[in-house]
Amino acid sequence: MKGNGFLDTTRSKNRISIRDHIVFISVTFVYWFSMYIYVPVLPTYLESLGATYTFIGIVLGSYGVMQVLIRLPIGIFSDLMKARRPFIILGLVTSVLSCVGFVLSDGLGWALGFRTLSGVAASTWVTFTVLYSNFFSKEGSTQSMSIMQFVTVTAQVISMGVSGVLVKRWGLEFPFLIGGILGFMGLALSFFIKEPVGDEAKSLMRMKDVPKVVRNPLLVKVSLLSVFAHCVLFITVFGYTAPYALNLGVEEGELGYISFAFLIPHAIASLFSGRKIVPVLGQWMTLTIGFLGSAVFTCMIPLVDHYGWLCLTQSFNGFFLGLTFPLLLSMAIQSVPREKQATAMGFYQSVFAAGIFLGPFLAGVLNHMFGLKGGFFLAATLGFIAVGISYVERNNFKYSVDNDVKA
């Protein structure tokens, strides 16, 4: 299986079978499904409990705050323990508890607590990505992250798509119940995840190594680029695109098509980015094209005045961002030894989580001053800055055409 980028080893304890891939991908799918199935209805659910808009914002923000705070510590402890699977199990446990907690409680304080707990669950994504990259040879790391991004987006699309149907038929609490049930099934399956044994025992991770890891030049650069990418993402499709559509006269029931228009091309691009595009164009050129396309179509959002054209901008934006996200994810650990990769991934994911806050916050300030167009032009500007950084770095780093890793 070496030609496909799968882990190539003669040690039977490290042989990765198709079954191992299926188990891991299934757990990953359920992991994201259980966390996103109630996302579309969470604000409405909180309103039904009597929450103010300010409190709703606090609840929604708690999910990201936890990720900023604990993703790096999770990565460090994972490396120190030389284990990934226990943290994956922790992620499923906290996801189940979060969903079940929403079902069994009806207080706003409890809602804040259980949404915060879902942020803990999302923080364990650090170990998911690192463990699955170890299913592949070093040359296949980009392919592994492409698969992970595809599974993530697919789970999000399906879960958010069925959420409205479930609420319409069985009520606001039903998505939480389904999330808990499926999360429990994923938890049971997670005990069968294969964790490859590498050479970590020969080169242990120590606390004094952390500063050196987080100062890795490539890690710092891709973390910064990921902040820009997440700013664009959470200003547009996960931010102010829906309000802009409402201003165009779109009915609330049609807003879901915006998410589908973005996420489906995004999933397709994520799947093929590492396997077909990066080997031909190289990493930095792929990033340059991805950010350029995203910046151009983000800039077009405030210039269109028809819902169909708006959906088209989202489709192209989703596709071009789909080229960047799995690639940035793989590059974050590309030049880091396996025994220190969870620390690097924890740093990377903690840093980009800042973009989830900074993007919408800064866009909100500009929107207040200049209307919704201000936020979109901010996102486009950040995209163009990322284009410049990617293009300059293309000349600073030399990559081979065959495996696209630093020479």
N, C-alpha and C positions, 0 to 999 in steps of 0.2 A: 504493500500500500504506500510505499515511499513516493511514488509518482504523484499521488494525490495530496501529498503534504501531511499524511497521517504520521503519527509517531512511529518511527522505525527503530525497532530494538529486537535483540535476540533473546532478551530476558522475558520469560513467560509471564512474570508478574506485571510486566509493563505492556503486554500486548493489548491493544485497544481494538475491540471488535465493533461491528456494526451495532450490536445490541447495546454496547456501552454508549455509543453516540445517541441511539434512540432514547435510552433512559435519561441521559443528561438533557437532551433537547426537550423531552417531555416535561421534566421537572422545571426547566427554565420557562417553558410556555405557561405552565400552571402558575408558577411564581408571579409572573407579570400579569396574568389574567386575573388572579385573585386580588391584586392591588389596584387594577384599573377598572374593574367591572362596575364599581360604584362611583368612580370619579365624575361622570357626567351628572349624576343626581345628588352629589354630596352638598353643593350649595343649597339646592332646593330642600333637601332633608334638614339641613341646619336651620333654614328659614322656618320650616314647619315646627321646629322646637322653640322658636321665638328668638333666634339669634339676630343680632344687628349685622349690618354689612361690615362694620369694623371687626366684630368678633369672627365673622366668616373668614375675613382676610387673615386673621391670626391663626385660625384652624388650618386653612389651606397652606399658609406659610410655614407652619410647624413641620410639615413633611420635608421641606427643603432644608430647614435649619438643622434638623437632626443629621442630615446627610453631610452638611458642611462640617459639623462637629465631630462625627464619629467614623467617617469613612477611612480617614488616615489611621486612627488608632486600630480599627479592625484589620487593616492591611498589615500594620506593624505586628500585631499579636499573631496574625496568621503566619507570617514569616518566622517569628520567634518559635511558634509551636510546630512549624513545618507541616501544617495541616490546613486544608481548605474545606473539606466536607463538613466538619463540625459547624462552621460559620454558615454554610449553605442551609444546614438543618435549622440553625438559629433563625435564619431568614424566613423559612417556611413557618416555623413556630410562631414568630411574632406577627406574620401576616395573618395566620389563622386567628390568633388572639385578637387582633385588631378588628377583623370582620365580625367575629362572634360577639365582641364587645359592643359594637354598634347595634347588633340585634337585641342584646339583652339589656341595654341601658337606654335611657331617654333624657339624660341630663346634658347640658352644654359642657360642663366641666369634664364629664366622661368622654364626650365627643372629642374634645381637645386632646385628652390623654390617649385615646385609641388612634387618632390620626397621627399623633407624635410617634406612637408605636409602629405605625406603618412606615414612618421615616426610618426607623431602626431596621425594619425589614428591607427597605430599598438600599440601605447602606451596605448590606452584605453582598450586593451585586459585585463588589470588588473581588470577592473570592470566586464567584461564578466565572467571571471573565478569565481570571488567571488560571483556574483549574482547567477550563476547556482549552485554553491555548496550549496546555501541556499534553493534550490529546494529539497535537500536531508537532511536526518538526519545526525548527526555527524558521525555515523558509515558508511554512504554511501558517504563520501567525496571523497574517492579514486575512487569509481565507477563514480562519477560525472566528475572527471578530466579525467578518461579513455574515457568517451564519448566525452568530449570536444577535447581531443587530436585526437581521431578518426575522428571527424568531420573536424578538422583543416587540418589534413593530407589528408583526402579525397578531400576536396576542393582544396588543393594545387595540388594534383595529376591530378584531372580533368581539372582544369584551365590551368595548364602548358601543359597538353596534347593537349588541343584544340587550344592553342595559335598559334602553328605552322601552323595548318590547316587554321585558320582564316587569318594569314599573307599571306600565299601562295595564297589564293583566293582573298582577299580584300585589302591587303597592311599592312604596319607596324602600321598605326594608328588605325586600326580596333579593336584590343584587348583593347585599351584604351577606345574606345567608348562603347564596350560591358561591360567593367568593370564599367563605369559610369552609364549605364542603369540598370544593375543588382544591383549596389550599391544603386541607387535611390529606387528600389523596396524593398530592404532590409531596407532602411530608413523608408519607409512608414509602413512596417510591424513592425518595432521596437517600434512604439508607442503602440502596443498591447502586449508588453512584460509584464508579471506579475512580480511585485517586492514584495516578501513576506515581511510582517511586523513582525519584531522580538522584542527582548527586548532592542533594542538600546536606547530607551528613558529612560530606567532605569539606564543605564551605558554609558554615553556619552563619545565619543572620544575627547580628548583635546590635544592641541599642546604639552603640557609638557609630554604627554604619548608617543610621537614618539620615543625618545631615548630608552625607556624601551622596546618598541615593536621590534625595529630593533636589540636589543641586545639579543633577545630570542635565547637561545642556539640551539634549533632544527632548527629554521629559518636560523641561521648563517651557520650551518653545511650543510643543504640541498642547500643553495645558493652557497656555495663553490663547492659542488658536481655538481651542475648545470653548473657552469663555465667550469668544466672539460668536461661535456657531450657536451656542445655547442662548445667547442674547437674541440673535435673529429668530431662533425657534420660538422663544417665549414672548417675543414682541409680536410675532405674526400669528401663526396658526393656533398656538396655545395662549394667545394674548388678545390683541386688538383687531384681528381680522374679522371676528364675529360681530363686534360692535360696528365696524365699518360696513359690513354686509347689511346689518339692520338699517343703517343710514341710507342704504341704497333702496330700501323698501322690501328687503327679503323677509319672508315669514320666519318665525322662530323655528317652526318644524322643518325648515329646509337647511338650517345651519349645519346639521350633521354632514351634509354633502361636502362642506368645506374640509372637514377632517379627513373624509375618505379621499377627496381629491388630492390631498397632501400625502397621506400615509401610504396609500397603495403604491404610487411611483417611488416613494421613499423606501419601501420594503424591497421593491424590485431592484433599485439601484444598490441597496445595501448587499443584496445577495450576489450580484455580479461584480461589484467593485473590486474585491480582492482577487477574484478568480480570473476575470477577463480584462479589466481596465488597467489596474495597477501594473501588472506585468508588462504591458505595452507602453504606457505613458510614464511610469515611474511614480513614486509617492508624491513628491512635491509638485509635479505638474498636475497630477490628479487633484490635489488639494487646490491648486491655483484655479483650475477649471471649475471645480465644485463651488468654491467661494465666489468666483466671478459670476457664474450662472445664478447663484442664489442672490447676490447683490443686485444684479440687473432686474430680476423678476420681483424682488422685494421693492425696488424703486418704482416698479410699474403699478404696484397695488393702489396707491392713492391717485393714479392717473386713469384708472378704469371706472366706468360708471354703469356697468352691466354685470349681473351676477355670474353669467356664463364666463365672461372674461376674467372675473375675479377667481373663479374656480380654476381657470387655466393657469393663472399666475401661481396658484397654490400647487398645482400639479408639477410644474417645472421647478418651483422652489423645493418641493419635496424630493424630487429626483436629484437635484444637484447637492442638496444637503445630505442625501443618502450616499453620495460618493465620499463625503468627508468623515462622517461619524465613525464608521467601522475602521477606517484607515487611521484616524487619530487615536482610536482605542488601541490598535495594535502597535502603533509607533510609541505609545507611552511606555511599553515594556520591552521594546525591541532591543535596546542596548543595555538592558539590565539583566544580571544573572537571575536564573530561575528562582533561587532561594531568596531573592529580594524583590521579586516582581509584585507581590501583594502590597508591599510598602509603596512602591512606585505607583501602582494602580490606585491605591488609597489616596495618595497625594493628588494624582491627576483628577480623580472623580470629586475630591473635596474642592479643588480649585474651580472646576467647571460648574459645580453647583452654585458658585457665586454668581455666575452668569444668569442663572434662573431668577435671581433676585434683582441684580443690577439692571438687566435689560428692561424688564417691565417697569421698574421704578423710574429709571431715567426717561423711558418713553412716556410714562405717565406725566412727568413734569413737563415735557415738551408738548404732550397732547393738551394739557391744561392751558399752555401758553398759545399754541398755534393750531389746535385741533388735531384730529387723528392722523393727519398727514405728517405731522412732526415726528411721531414715533416711528413711522415706516421709513422716513428718510434717515433717521438715526440708525435703524437696523441696516439699511443699505450702506451707509457710511462705514459702519463696523465691518460689513462684509468686504468692502473695497480695501479697507486697511488690512484685513486678513489676506486678501489677494496679494497685496504688496509684500507682506511678510513671507508668504509661501513662495512667491517668485524669487525673492532675494535668497531665501534659503536653498532654493533649487540650485543656485550657483555656488553655495557654500558647502554643500554635501555631495559626495560622489556615490552613486548607487549603481549596483550591477543590474543589467537588464533581466537576468535570469531569476534572481530571488529578491531583488530590490531591497537589500539590506545594506547598511553602511559599510563601505569598503574600508 
